Amino acid sequence: MSGADNAPVPPLALSLLLAAERLDATLRERLHADGWPLLSRNQSRLIAEVDAHRTQSDLARRLTISRQSVHVMVAQLQALGLLHDGPGSVQLSPTGDALATAARAHLHALEVELQHSWDGGSVQSLRRSLAAWLAEPPGTPCAHEQPRASPVTNTVHERPPALGED
């Protein structure tokens, strides 16, 4: 596949990964420009995952990092006044809630910017598709995917091929 300038078009999954990293970095930079502390990517993700009844173990599973890493980040975010670590759950402080509100406003603005550069379809359609896909447990094959037989061993693979596999 090639774009209008004949440059190769990367696979959609790679583009989504790169876009997610860019959106996160842009969000954190814009929040910092507004006077919020400059958070790491993992701190930003943790803030986004916190709700009123989320334990440190839940956060570690959700973020796929160790409980020790979550414990360290919670302590750092508490020191910044963004979290409360109450009995059994981690919660946003009023300052953390204000940060989350500011982040939602910036995310909306980034979505509008993305919509303006979109050359087909709608961001709403992409959002619904991604939400449905992300609701599935990792490793769940899409409805159109069937297990593949290996051309070498003739055994069935339940996973998609790795890069470079045919």
N, C-alpha and C positions, 0 to 999 in steps of 0.2 A: 504494500500500500504506500502511496505517496501523497503528500499534500500538494497544494496549489503551486508551491515553489519547488516541487519535485524532491523535497527532503523526505526521508522515510518517516512515516507516522508510527509512533510507538504503540504497543498494545494498550488497550483501554485500561487494563489493570495497573500497568506501570504508570500511565498518566494519572490515574486516580491516586496512587501512592504518592507520587511527586506533588500532585495538587494538594493532598492533605497536609503534607509537610510544609508546603508554601503557605497554605491558609493558616496553619497553626503559627508559623513564624511571623506572618503578617499581623495576625491577631495579637500575639504577645508584644510585638513592636509598637502597635497602635495603642495598646493599653498602657505600655510603659511611657509613651509620649504623652498620655493623659495624666501621668503622675502615679500610676500604679507600679508596684514592685515588678522588676523584670524577672519573670518566672522561667524555670526550665520547662522543657517540653513535658516531662513527666509530672511536674508540679501542676502545670496547666491541665493536663489530662485528669489528674486526681481531683482538682477543683471541679471540673466538669462532671465527674462521676459522683460527687458527694450528694447525698440526699439525707433526709432526717433520720433514716434508720439503716445507714450503711456502716458496717463494722470494718475495721482494718483488714480482717481476713477477706471480707467481701470485696473490698477495694483491690487487694492483692490479686484475687482471682480475676476480677474484671479487667485489670490493667496488665495481667500476666507478668507480674513482677513479684519478688519475694515480700513476705510480710515484714521482714526487717527493713527493706527499702521503703515500704509504705510507712512504717513507724518513724523512720528518719524524716521522710517528707512531711508527715503530719506534724512532727515537732517543729520543723522549719516553718511551715505555714502557720502554726500556732504563734510562733515568735513574731511573725509578720502581722498577727492579728486577724488572719483570714479564716481560721478554723477554731472550733471548740471540740475537744475530744472528751465527750461525756461518757457516762457509764454505758458501755455496750454499743455506742455509735459515734461516728464522726459527723459533725454538723458545721455548716457555714456559720461564721459569726455575722453580725450585722454588716461589718466591713466586707467580709467575704461575699455576702449576698449582694452588696452594692457592686463589687467587682464582677460577679456573675451577670448582673443586670447590664453593666457596661459591656461585657463580653458579648452578650446576646445582641446588643445594638450594633456592635462592630461586625458580628457575624452576619447580621441582616444586611448591612452595607456591603460586605464582601459578596454576599449572594446576589445583590443587585448588580454589582460590578461584573460578576460572572455572567449573569443573565444578559447583560449588554454585549458580551463577547460571544455569546452562544449563537451558532449559525443554524440551529435546527432544534426541534423539540422544545421542551420546556424544563426549567430547573425543577418545577413541581413534579413532573413525571420522573425525572432522575431521582429526586428525593424519595418518592414513593417506592421506586424500584430498589434503591439502595437500602431503605428501611426494611423492606420485605426480605431482601437477601441477608442483611445483617441480623435479622431476627432468628435465622436458622443457626443451629450449632455449627461451629467450625468443622469443616470436613464433610458436611452434608452435600451430596451431589445435587446439582441443579436438576430440575425436572427433565431437561433435554439430554442430560448426560447419562450414559450407560457405562457400566464397567468395561474396560478395554482388555483385550487379550494381548499379551506381549508378543511381538513378532519373533523374539528370540526364544523364549521359553514356553510360549503359548499358555502362560498362566494369566489369570485375570487380575488386573490392577484395580483397586478401589479408589485410587488417588489420581488426580490429573498428572500428566507427564511433567517432569522437571524441565527446566529450560534446556534446550538442546536435544531432548528426547523427541522421537517421532511417534 
